[in-house]
Amino acid sequence: MAAKLKIKKGDRVIVTAGRDKGKTGEVLRVITKSDRVLVQGVNMIKRHQRPTQTVQGGIVDMEAAIHISNLAHVDPKDQKATRVGFKVLEGGRKVRFAKRSGEVIDT
């Protein structure tokens, strides 16, 4: 069984380790089976694309998956890396919050 991930599609994250350390981007896709994430503009690779009826051929830049341990949430208040916690609001709704500032991440 895969671990509970605190990063979801649409979140703003910052890379904490590796070739793209310090870059930020939005999560495009979460691959829970391998604990990896596709982040917009991060971990770019080149792929040779064969031409089809819909896609022109050539060398295409695309995002490769990056391991979730090399990412951290971006704090909505000061745009720095933060850890994520969970808390229950008065209405009984469970939300994620930034431990650095206390801001609620989920809207």
Buried (B, 14 or more C-beta within 10 A) or exposed (E): EEEEEBBEEEBBBBBEEEEBEEBBBBBBEBEEEEBBBBBBEBBEEEEEEEEEEEEEEEEEEEBEBBEBEBBBBBBBEEEEBBEBEEEEEEEEEEEBBBEBEEEEBEE
